[in-house]
Every structure is written in structure tokens, then in C-alpha cells.
Amino acid sequence: MNCFGLVSSLSSSSRNYVFQKRFVKFDGKNLMYFGSDKDVYPKGVIPLAAIQMARPAKDNKFEIMTIQRIFVFRADSEVLRQHWVSTLQEHVRDQLVFGQRRFGPGPHCQKHGALELKGTKSKVYTAILTDQIWLYKSEQCFRNGIGITVIEARGATIRDGKNRSFDLITRFKTFSFSAESDRDKRDWMEALQDAIAETLSDYEVAEKIWSNRSNKICADCKARNPDWASINLCVVICKNCAGQHRGLGTMVSKVQSLKLDTSVWSNEIVQLFIMLGNDRANDFWAGHLPVSEELDCDASPEQRREFITQKYREGRFRLAHPGFSCQEELLKVLCAAVSEQTLLRTVTHIFSEAESANRSSQSAGYQEHAAHMDPLSLSDLSVYDEIMQPVLHSGFLYKSSSINRGTLTRKTREDFQKFWCSVDQSLLLYESDRSTEPCMQISVRDVVCLGVSRPDSSSTNNGFIDRFRYTFELYLTSEKVHLFGVETADALHSWTRAIGQAATPLSCHCLLTREFERVGLLRYRAMLNPQQWKEAYFVLQKSNLFICPQNDGAAEDIINLNRLQELSVTSESENHEKKDVLVLVEKGRTLHLQGVGRTDFSLWYSDIQRAAGGKGNTLREQQMSRNDIPIIVDSCIAFITQYGLGHEGIYRKNGAKSRIRLLMEEFRKDARNVKLRIGDHFIEDVTDVLKRFFREIDDPIFMAELHPLWREAAKLPDKRGRLDRYKNIIGSLPRVNRTTLAVLVSHLYRVQKCADLNQMCTKNLSLLFAPSLFQTDGKGEHEVKIVEDLIDNYPYVFEIDEEHQTQIDLEVSLITSWKDTQLSQAGDIIIEVYLEMKIPDCCITLKVSPTMCAEELTNQVLYMRNVPDGEKNAWMTFEAIEDGQLERPLHPKEKVLEQALMWCTMADPSSAYLVVKKVPKGEGINILTSYKSEVMKIGLLRCREEPPKLLQGTRFQERTFQIRDHKLLLLKDKKSIKPEKEWSLKSMKIYIGIRRKLKAPSRWGFTVMSDKHQLFLCCSSEAEMWDWVTSFLKAQNDDPGPPVLRRHSSSDISKQKFGTMPLVPIRGDERNSSMLSANQTLRKLHDRRSHSLYFPMKMQHDSFEERWEPSDLPEPLYEEVGDFGLQVLKSLETSFRSSRITETLEFPDQPPLRVVHSEKGHLDNKMVLEEVENPSGSAEMQEHKSNTEECEEDAGRRWQEPQGVCTHSQELLLQELSSAFTKKDRDQQEDQEEKPYDV
């Protein structure tokens, strides 16, 4: 994708963008910008893997967000901007799901370091990434992936220069580098030569041979990723050892490259190398090699030469062979086999005879059986077919009688019979080790799946006396299950590996070398082709499910079951037969699994469910959230943050041991299904569970092996150096430890910010958490210091930007400012509601209590705006999400605050708001007057679902739906009795509208949402759509109620209080965030784009500009005064001065205040305070803005106190309250009738 655009690569901290015209190119892997379209090498490169998000901005601009920088681009038009954003975001999404990190240090980087580049003032950080050479500004840029330019190694050459310089010559330009030393120069030139040679390599042969995992380690020195081989010796070797092999001569070792000399690699030779592998080749060539004489990968050339000569020319370490007593004869036969193209048959015969001769435990019967094995049959196999050894394994097995369903633990020893068994292309069972004819044969081609059962590591021998501790089962195509038992874990692994490799393709073999739980054939359906079922072999290892496709060219894949977002079972009809389907949902992709037979599905489902339970006791083995944080940690922190930040003694007070133990067991059993609720769980219990989790995991979050480094860092006297050392250690932690630690410290940072409420400072939190996080017995001084440093310096250590830090401070300010109202305890909340449309003039700010229903909210908004009753329309409250694309009519009895608090779970909480709108009066009456009926609605709708489970594809399909018994039913047709699928309406929400990007066939559509599923339904008319919507709402709320469309009651409005205080005009020092009014703080949170988890309220950005207003413009934020007497003023004064003053001023009773309507040309009616006439003849005040200076002077004298007692913002607050409550009014007659006013 090529496009012109104006670009600025300034960081997000800068506010002065200077745009320069650049030619920008995105090739699917890198976003590059050039000086012009004729330039060959870019001026800047941003890898796709380094991009976190692409998002639109104002004025045709869009932003590219990386780890530490935000790049701002500006397109020529909005259409072009949208094209860039959608293309980039689509690739970023795919990269996050399927991609891998391909920048920074790692196995993909052959060499990196600083070099001097001719023509630049400073050094450039250079990295060789496979076949590309990247130049970076600094090492930090290298780690973040942001490059200066990238040079293709293909076609380039290296030229030596004077002293420590060398040149990289390409078709378009010559790059002159200088290294720091001669040694460094040689290393760089060698690495560049390898990179250039890599571009000429063909990986087809290498990848096939590397499919045997033992071939990825050099047969001689154990170096990784060897890419050379000795053809006649059948060993894969590294480049260093290959040089010594050449020194032996072609009569001893015929050396070839796996990547360059592809013409000599016939299918037969490749098949031989895959079948043998370096491990079996070394069983022959190094069968008697002492451990002390093994060669190391760092050995010198002389050591390599001596070792390789002894191993191959002299044959000093090989197994004895009855036909070759002389090494020269053996080498001669092997070399002849290469030229005669009989290497596969010759080598397998030689190796098998040597192994047979050296197997001391081999019985006579087994030797006779092995003699019948014909190695010639192997030469006819294709490289893509299954490769079998003459005998994979043999020994005694205990077998029970066949059963019709899987069971791994119920059989006792009395049910088993002992057999001598061997595995070839079949599993042969003999009555004894001397029998020549098998009594039973099980073909490996009939094996559908193999399941393994071993005792838990925590279990003991108790309970295994009468049955086998180690068993495995074979499920066959005939749907019979054969159960086998063995005595030891080694025997279990040997047998299951041998049978598994015999029954599966090559793609599974390397996985079966480690312990696994189940392997076998399954049908699967992926999102890339949701309508086609395919077959593949699956291997279940601990919490990983590996997909090993057959020979259809599909790619291998892996699913981490601990990170599943959903694990459920659905049913589908196929050929008039109902089959169960296992649905796995993991971070944006869905996989459907189906058994081959009727019974194997249940075996797979139970094993996968057990593996997904997070039974391990390390961090990485826990069930994970979307952000790779253990769900137990995520849930506890979310609960504590929502309900406990202001809880006094949080984390210090202990919960009940019995409740803690039960809650811990629930999390251990299945953390996904644990829902913490304030009515069911205690804050102290949840805090103890969090601390206990970190204390009981196998390896502490700080890692035991890094404990000395932590202690050493804590001893550094310089704070900056100490924090930098912490950052380095944190960077070396595994990803799960690193992300979990960041989330925990962020939480504790918020807790200590609320220390005025919870009395938990950083020191207290450190003393409580250090023993758990480091798993130390006592409260170590250094450990406490480390935790304390991390909490206090959280923004610096974890590189939190200024905007995020400001957001945290504002949220904490919101909590600490509202001491009388515990917002986290679901108390009253101030929220904005829009009337008909989302514009500033239609915004009403009011308080919503937990008990307020949608009907009350609607009536209150209409009353405050003096909206008259309509004859044709009724009014309802709608919940709008996704910036108004979807609107949900709230049932009149539905609690408003509950819905608003759920916005925090959205990806973009700021896109949700409440709006009161007109609906056809008939529909409004219909919704309010619900009735009960067995069949409420049935009809045809055009439907699409996400994720696609029943309705395949992305098009809208016409299907029959019915609402009945509080359920939405999907029917095959109107005559069907049994539904194909049903959903409970109680757990679903209905929104009018369908996302624009889905391109619905009709504009009369609505969306039905559940937690993990969405249905998009289209109607043919507006009347039909409202009919379905009202049916949904009535099915969810079938309690009949009278239609109360308006309720004229001013009592609710006039008595509104914020916590225990009414809403009054408060204006303090804006520089002191703690004294900002609640609404100011909320607006600042919205202006900072705060997606707060704890205060999910939508504020209108454009409706209020924050600035310091002069006193002659007294427009209060809240213009409502209830029963607010002078006692409240006294309490405020006392709270401000009690710490410094022992006496409290006494105030005489004052005349009452009243609310007066202000005639101003604005949509909202304004209200000011007017004083009542006093006999003493004090000064008059008819408007709030008259004689403000005198009032302030009078207030200053009245509240005169020593300096330092109150802050400036507190003085301003008291002065304004004093001036408001000591004013008098002349005309008490006007008190009889007040005009309505708005809040």
C-alpha cells in the first residue's frame, strides 16, 4: 500500500507538531516513510509488531501508537485517512492474534551492537535480522523496534577496509562502517556474510529434517540449529563441525549443506534423516561415549578435530556390530550405499542389527519376531508418509478387557491380564515373551485417540494398592476402548510415545517426546474457513493444545487453554444426527472441535476442561485474562478497587479463615466462573485471598533466582540508580510476572493515594505485601524497601506517561473529595443525561440513586426541562453505546445506575451515554402494560451472528425466531417444535440499530447481545422492529404495571443531596484538585479521556470550558439549594480548622434563603440566591453579582483567623458559603410562588 501523506514523528509529549511531506509505504510488515517516492532507503521504519494501535484524530490526522512513542500522520482527505487507519488496524489486529515479536533481541537477531557509520555524527545501533540489516538511533530504539532504515542483504557484498572499517555494498548505495576493535570487525563481517548467504538458502530440506527435534542440535557439539549434514554417517552437524568433517575426507564423511546443496537431497535420504534423527544416530556412533569426553559447542578447532576423528574415523565410541569388526569396512559400505542410492535400506539394517546385538534383555521369542521384519519395505515409503521403525518398543503390558466407553481409573488389578507386547505397524500382544504367534493385534490405523492417566504430583500411594497408578487407553474406530496399565512413569512414557508415533503423522512426533495427556484425530473448524470441517491430529500437553494437520498443507497451531475466554459445548445437526461441538474462544479467534466417533468427544472434552482449569501452582499456569494476568489477581484487584479503596485498614484487617479457604478453593477450581459481588463477599476476605495467592505460588512473582539481584539493587544509596536497577530486573522477568507485577503495583499506588480515607500509607502496604511477594518468612528490611520504592515511584519504574498519571491523580481526587458519599459502594452518582440528542444545550446534569428506575429518570428530566405531554408520542430513556450507533430502550422498571456502572467493562466507556427520546405512544404504552403469554412473538428475520456458531458465514440469512417462556428460540421453520438453539432473554440486551460496518440489508434492525455472543436481526419495517423490541422487553419484565408516562413531583428534585450534603454552588481554587467540585473533577476525567474502571460516567466535553471565571459571572455548577442550614457551614468550618483551632465560632440564626428564577436567554433556566429583608436595614442584594467586593471583604473580616490554618482554596470556599448564607432579602412576599428551575 503506497500513499503520500504529511507526517510528524514527534513523541506524544511534544505539543508542537511540525509536519513535513513524506512518501509513506506500508508493505504488510513495516510502515516506512521516505523523503520522496524516488528514495530507496527510508528515513524511518516502524515494524508492524511494534504498533499497538492506529487511531484517527482531528483534521485528517491519524496516530500510530508504539510502546514509547506516538507518530502523527496527516492525510490529504478524510477518506484517505480512514483508508490508512482501517488497513493498519486490521493488520495490527491480525498481528496481535497470530503474529510474533520480530524486533529487539531474540533468536531472530543474529547480531546487534553499536557501529560508526560514515556520514553520521553519532554511532548507529546496528542489528542483523535474518536477511535484513537494520539501523537504529540507539539501543533503546532497537528494543522498541523503531528503526532509521533497513537494508536488504540479498545481492549485497562485503568489502574489507583499512584499520577497523568495512563496507556493505548494495546496488544503490555503499554503507561504510567502523567497528570498535579488530575482533569486533571480524565478527561483524562474518555475521554479514552469513546473512547474505542466508538469502541464497532453500529451507525446504532443512525444515523437513528439523521436524525431528533431535536434528536441531548438532550431533557432535550440541550447538543449536545445525544446517550441515554428513550424508553417509546420517548425522546433522553445525558449521564448525562440518569443517572438521571435511578434513576427514570424502571416504569418511560426505558433507553437504541443508540449505545450499538441495540437489543431492533425494526423498529417500530426507526420509532417513527424519526417521533416525541425531539421537538414534548417536545411539550407534556414540553408544559408549563417556560423559566426560563429550564435546562442547565452545570447543576449539583442535578439540573438535580430535573428537570427530575418534568418533567417526576410528569408531572408538560406536556400538559393536557383528558384521563389521573393522571401522574401515563399515565406512566403505556406507559410502558405497550413497553412490548406489541404497542408503536408507543399508543404514536402517546396520543400525537395527547393532541395537539388537547390544540389547542384553532381548528374549529369544522377541529376536525371532524381529528377524521377520523386512527393512526393505521402508524404501518404498514416501517422505510424506508415516515412517515406522522395524520395532518401536516392546515389553510387558497389563491389559483389561475392552470396554465401550473411556475410563482411566475404575479398573482394579484383578481386571488386568499380563501380555508381552511389541509395537510395529500394529500393537501385537503375546501370551508370554516366548510366544511366536500373537494372540491379539490392534492396528495403529484403527486408533482414533490415545489418552494417558498419571497420578497428581501431590498424591501419595494411598488408594493405588488395588489398581495401577499409570494407565493409558486406546479408543478405536470400532468405538471400543482398550485399557492398559504399567508400573512406572518411565514405562508409561515409553509405551505412549511409541504407540503415539506409530499412529500419528510426523508433525506430531516431536511433541510426543514429552509427556502428554491425549493425542488423536479430531474434526475442527476455524474462523478462516467457518463452513468447512477439516481433520487434524491434536496433542494435549499440560495447558497447551497443539494442532498438527495432516498432509493438506495447513499450518500448525497452538492454543493456550489457560488463556481461553470461553469454553463451552453446543449442538449441531449433521445428516439428521445431533452432534456435540466444543467451542474454544481465545483472544479474537474461535475454534470448533468435533469428535470422529460418538464417544471420543466426551474423552477430549473432559481432558481439555481439566487442562483449562489452571491446576498448576505457578503464575504462568493460572487461568489468564485478556491482558495475560491471572484471573484471580485481576478479579480481586477489580473488586477491591471498586469497593475497598476507601475502606479503613484495607489489607491490614483480616477476614474469616473459613470464608478465605472456600473462596481460594473456588478460584483454584475454576477462576473464570468466580464472580465477586459486594453482597456475597467481604472486602477483608478478598484482600487476604490476594495476599495468600502470591504467598503460595511455587515461585514468587519477583522470582527466587533473582532475589540476590533485588537485594543488591536495594542497597544502592543513590535513588535514581536504585530505580534504574529495578527497571532492568523487571525487564528480565517473564512476561506474566512483569505484567502482573505492574498491575499489582498500580493498584497499591492507588491505595496509598487514598491514605486519608483508608489509613494505609506506602510503608504499611510494603510491610504487608513484601513477605507475600518475596515469600520470605519475616519482614526483611530490603524486601520492604523494594516494595516501598516500587509503589512510591510507580510512574517512573513502569514508565507511566504524564497523561495516564494525571488520570490516576484525578480519579483519586474524586474519591478523596467525596468523603460523605462512597461512590464505590454504589451510592448516589452525578451523571449527565441528554434530551433527544447529544448536544451541549440538551444536556441535563442530575444525581442518580441506586434505586432510581428509568421511569423516574424520564419523568425527572422532562419536568426539569418543562417538556409538555405529547398526544402522539411518549418518552423513554435509552442507553446509547458506540457513539449512538446502538440504542437500547430501558424498561421503565430497570435500574439506571446499574446500567451506567456496566460501561466500565466496555472497550471505550466514553462512547456510552443516556438519552431521553420520544417513541410512538402506542409502543410506549405497550411496553409499560406488559402481559403474560406463552407464545409472544414468532416470525422471519434476517440474521447474522458473532462469533458464528450456528449461522455460518458473514452474510445475513433469513431464519425463523420465536419468543417464548422468557427465551429466544431459533427454529428450522414455523412448524418446528424443537428449536435448533435457544437463549435466555434474562441475560441478554436488545439495542435498536446495527453497526454500520456490518452493512445490514435493512435500516430497521436491532442487535441482541449477551456476554460472549451477538445476534444482528433485520426487519422489513419500523412497525415490525418495534413489535419485536417490545416483545423482548415484555419477555424480560413480565410484571404488569400501569403506564405512568409523567410524574410531576418536585420533591425529588428539591431534596437532591450529594451524599449527606445538598448540591450548592461551590467554586474553589482550581489549582487544588482536592477542592474541585465533583462535577469539575468528572469533567477533567472526561477531558483526559479517562476510561476509568471505577467511575464509568459519561461527561460532555464541549458543554463546559474549565477556566477561572471572575466574580461578576456567578454561574454555579449546581444551582439547587435544599434544606442546607448554617449547621452544615459550621461543620465545614470545624473540619477545616479543628486541627489548629480550639474554639469554634458561634453563629446566630439567619433568615431563610430562597431560590429566585433568573430571566436569562438560555435553554436552561437559571437561579440565583436572594436575601430576605432584615429590620436592621442592612445592605440590599438583588442579584448575585452586585457588590461582590464588599461581600468578600465582609466575609474576610468574619472569618479572620491566623495564617496557615486553612488553605487558600478552603478560605475561598468558606467565604463564598458565608456570603451566600448571611445575605438578607427584602421582599418576603415573593416567597409564595417560585418558578421551576433546572439543575
Buried (B, 14 or more C-beta within 10 A) or exposed (E): EEBBBBBBBBEBEEEEEEBEEBBBBBEEBBBBBBEEEEBEBBBBBBBBBBBBBBEBBEEBBBBBBBEBBBBBBBBEEEEBBBBBBEBBBEBBBEBBEEBEEBBBEEEBBBBBBBBBBEEEEEBBBBBBBEBBBBBBBBBEBBBBBBBBBBBBBBEBEBEEBEEBBBBBBBEEEEBBBBBBEEEBBBBBBEBBBBBBBBBEBBEEBBEBBBBBBBBBBBBBBBBEEBBBBBBBBBBBBBEBBBBBBBBBEEEBBBBBBBBBBBEEBEEBBBBBBBBBBBBBBBBBBBBEBEEEEBBEBEBEEEBBBBBBBBBBBEBBBBBEBEEBEEBEEBBBBBBEBBEEEBBBBBBBBBBBBBBBBBEEEBBEBBEEBBEEBEBEEBBEBEBEEBBBBBBBBBBBBBBBEEBEEBBBEEBEEEBBEEBBBBBBBBBBBBBEBEBEEBEBEBEBEBBBBBBBBBBEEEEEEEEBEEBBBBBBBBBBBEBBBBBBBBEEEEBBBBBBBBBBBBBBBBBBBBBBBEBBBBBBBBBBBBEEEBEEBBEBBBBBBBBBBBBBBBEEEBEEBEBBBBBBBBBEEEEBEEEEEEBBBBBBBBBBBBBBBBBBBEBBBBBBBBBBBEBBBBBBBEBBBBBBBEEBBBBBBBBBBBBBBBBBBBBEBBBBEEBEEEBBEEBBEBBBEBBBEBEBEBEEBBBBBBBBBBBBBBBEBEBBBBBEEBBEBBBEBBEBEEEEEBBBBBBEBBEEBBEBBBBBBBBBBBBBBBBBBBBEBBEBBBBBBBBBBBBBBBBBEEEBEBBBBBBBBBBBBBBBBBEBBEEBBBBBBBBBBBBBBBEEBBBBEBBBBBBBBBBEEBEEEBBBBBBBBBEBBBBBBBBBBBBBBEBEEEEEBBBBBBBBBBEBBBBBBBBBBBBBBEBBBBBBEBEEBBBBBBBBBBBBBBBBBBBBEBEEBEEBBBBBBBBBBBBBBBBBEEEBEEBBBBBBBEBBBBBEEEEEEEBBBBBEBEEBBBBBBBBEEBEBBBEBBBBBBEEEBBBBBBBBEEEBBBBBBBBBBBBBBEEEBEBEBBEEEEEBBBEBBBBEBBBBBBBBBBEBBBBBBBBBBBBBBBBBEBBBBBBBBBBBEEBBEEEEEEEEEBBBBBBBBBEBEBEBBBEBBEEBBEEEBEEEEEBEEBBEBBBBBBEEEEEBBBBBBBBBBBEEEEEBBEEBBEEBEEBBEBBEEBBEBEEEEBBEBBBBBBBBBBBBBBBBBBBEEBBEEBEEBBB
